[in-house]
Amino acid sequence: MPIVKYLCDLCHTHHHPGGPHRDWENHPSWIAGIESLQAYGAWVSSVVLPIAFQWIEEHRAEVYAGVPEELRDDVGVVIAAAFKLVKGLPAYQNGIARTAEYEAAMAAADADASRINPVWSGITRKVRASTQEAFAEQASVLGDQPE
Protein backbone atom coordinates (compact mmCIF):
# COMPACT_ATOMS: atom_id res chain seq x y z
CA MET A 1 0.00 0.00 0.00
CA PRO A 2 1.42 3.41 -0.90
CA ILE A 3 1.87 6.39 1.39
CA VAL A 4 -1.41 7.59 2.83
CA LYS A 5 -2.24 10.98 4.30
CA TYR A 6 -5.17 11.01 6.67
CA LEU A 7 -6.28 14.14 8.50
CA CYS A 8 -3.14 15.84 7.17
CA ASP A 9 -0.79 13.33 8.81
CA LEU A 10 1.44 10.70 7.26
CA CYS A 11 0.24 7.15 7.83
CA HIS A 12 3.00 4.58 7.52
CA THR A 13 1.98 1.52 5.57
CA HIS A 14 3.65 -1.83 5.17
CA HIS A 15 5.15 -2.96 1.89
CA HIS A 16 5.30 -6.64 1.23
CA PRO A 17 8.26 -7.82 -0.85
CA GLY A 18 7.81 -9.94 -3.89
CA GLY A 19 4.81 -9.85 -6.11
CA PRO A 20 2.26 -11.84 -8.01
CA HIS A 21 4.78 -13.19 -10.51
CA ARG A 22 5.79 -16.83 -10.75
CA ASP A 23 9.35 -17.57 -11.82
CA TRP A 24 8.24 -19.63 -14.81
CA GLU A 25 5.49 -17.34 -16.05
CA ASN A 26 7.25 -14.51 -17.86
CA HIS A 27 10.62 -13.46 -19.21
CA PRO A 28 13.07 -13.22 -16.29
CA SER A 29 14.10 -9.69 -17.24
CA TRP A 30 10.46 -8.58 -17.14
CA ILE A 31 9.97 -10.13 -13.70
CA ALA A 32 13.24 -8.60 -12.46
CA GLY A 33 12.16 -5.21 -13.80
CA ILE A 34 8.75 -5.34 -12.13
CA GLU A 35 10.24 -6.53 -8.84
CA SER A 36 12.87 -3.79 -9.06
CA LEU A 37 10.18 -1.16 -9.63
CA GLN A 38 8.26 -2.54 -6.66
CA ALA A 39 11.42 -2.37 -4.52
CA TYR A 40 12.08 1.20 -5.66
CA GLY A 41 8.49 2.22 -4.95
CA ALA A 42 8.67 0.64 -1.50
CA TRP A 43 11.95 2.48 -0.79
CA VAL A 44 10.47 5.81 -1.88
CA SER A 45 7.34 5.24 0.22
CA SER A 46 9.18 3.87 3.26
CA VAL A 47 12.26 6.12 3.31
CA VAL A 48 12.05 9.16 1.04
CA LEU A 49 8.45 10.23 1.66
CA PRO A 50 8.72 10.10 5.45
CA ILE A 51 11.68 12.49 5.15
CA ALA A 52 9.63 14.75 2.89
CA PHE A 53 6.67 14.66 5.23
CA GLN A 54 8.88 15.46 8.21
CA TRP A 55 10.03 18.58 6.34
CA ILE A 56 6.40 19.35 5.49
CA GLU A 57 5.46 18.99 9.16
CA GLU A 58 8.26 21.36 10.15
CA HIS A 59 6.93 23.88 7.59
CA ARG A 60 3.24 23.02 7.99
CA ALA A 61 1.84 26.56 7.99
CA GLU A 62 3.79 27.58 4.87
CA VAL A 63 3.00 24.38 2.94
CA TYR A 64 -0.70 24.20 3.76
CA ALA A 65 -1.28 27.94 3.26
CA GLY A 66 -1.91 27.38 -0.44
CA VAL A 67 -3.67 24.00 -0.18
CA PRO A 68 -7.48 24.07 -0.25
CA GLU A 69 -9.09 22.38 2.77
CA GLU A 70 -10.68 19.63 0.66
CA LEU A 71 -7.24 18.67 -0.80
CA ARG A 72 -5.19 18.55 2.42
CA ASP A 73 -5.12 14.75 2.37
CA ASP A 74 -4.08 14.55 -1.30
CA VAL A 75 -0.43 13.46 -1.20
CA GLY A 76 0.32 14.83 -4.68
CA VAL A 77 -1.16 18.25 -3.93
CA VAL A 78 0.71 18.55 -0.62
CA ILE A 79 4.01 17.41 -2.16
CA ALA A 80 3.51 19.91 -5.01
CA ALA A 81 2.89 22.73 -2.51
CA ALA A 82 6.02 21.76 -0.55
CA PHE A 83 8.10 21.47 -3.72
CA LYS A 84 7.02 24.96 -4.78
CA LEU A 85 8.52 26.24 -1.52
CA VAL A 86 11.65 24.07 -1.79
CA LYS A 87 12.39 25.40 -5.29
CA GLY A 88 12.84 28.85 -3.76
CA LEU A 89 15.32 27.73 -1.12
CA PRO A 90 19.08 28.42 -1.42
CA ALA A 91 20.08 24.74 -1.42
CA TYR A 92 17.80 24.02 -4.37
CA GLN A 93 19.02 27.08 -6.27
CA ASN A 94 22.63 26.06 -5.55
CA GLY A 95 21.81 22.60 -6.90
CA ILE A 96 20.60 24.11 -10.16
CA ALA A 97 23.87 26.00 -10.56
CA ARG A 98 25.91 22.93 -9.64
CA THR A 99 23.97 20.84 -12.17
CA ALA A 100 25.11 23.11 -14.97
CA GLU A 101 28.72 22.80 -13.76
CA TYR A 102 28.43 19.02 -13.50
CA GLU A 103 26.90 18.63 -16.96
CA ALA A 104 29.64 20.80 -18.47
CA ALA A 105 32.32 18.72 -16.72
CA MET A 106 30.70 15.47 -17.92
CA ALA A 107 30.51 16.80 -21.49
CA ALA A 108 34.18 17.75 -21.32
CA ALA A 109 35.07 14.39 -19.72
CA ASP A 110 36.53 16.30 -16.77
CA ALA A 111 34.18 14.91 -14.11
CA ASP A 112 35.17 12.18 -11.68
CA ALA A 113 32.00 10.15 -11.25
CA SER A 114 33.67 7.52 -9.03
CA ARG A 115 32.50 9.26 -5.87
CA ILE A 116 28.85 9.50 -6.97
CA ASN A 117 26.76 6.82 -5.24
CA PRO A 118 29.60 4.28 -4.97
CA VAL A 119 27.51 1.75 -2.99
CA TRP A 120 24.57 1.78 -5.35
CA SER A 121 26.84 1.86 -8.40
CA GLY A 122 28.66 -1.21 -7.09
CA ILE A 123 25.40 -3.07 -6.51
CA THR A 124 24.22 -2.12 -10.00
CA ARG A 125 27.39 -3.47 -11.59
CA LYS A 126 26.99 -6.76 -9.68
CA VAL A 127 23.32 -7.09 -10.67
CA ARG A 128 24.16 -6.47 -14.34
CA ALA A 129 27.06 -8.92 -14.28
CA SER A 130 24.92 -11.60 -12.59
CA THR A 131 22.15 -11.15 -15.14
CA GLN A 132 24.57 -11.43 -18.05
CA GLU A 133 26.18 -14.50 -16.48
CA ALA A 134 22.80 -16.19 -15.92
CA PHE A 135 21.81 -15.69 -19.57
CA ALA A 136 25.26 -16.72 -20.81
CA GLU A 137 24.96 -20.00 -18.88
CA GLN A 138 21.80 -20.82 -20.85
CA ALA A 139 22.95 -19.48 -24.24
CA SER A 140 23.08 -22.96 -25.75
CA VAL A 141 19.32 -23.40 -25.31
CA LEU A 142 18.16 -19.81 -25.49
CA GLY A 143 20.28 -18.60 -28.39
CA ASP A 144 21.16 -14.98 -28.79
CA GLN A 145 19.56 -13.00 -25.94
CA PRO A 146 19.38 -9.22 -25.74
CA GLU A 147 21.20 -7.66 -22.80
PyMOL commands that set and color helices and strands:
alter all, ss='L'
color gray80, all
select helices_A, chain A and resi 28-58+60-64+69-71+75-86+90-107+113-115+118-137+139-142
alter helices_A, ss='H'
color red, helices_A
select strands_A, chain A and resi 4-6+9-11
alter strands_A, ss='S'
color yellow, strands_A
deselect
rebuild
show_as cartoon
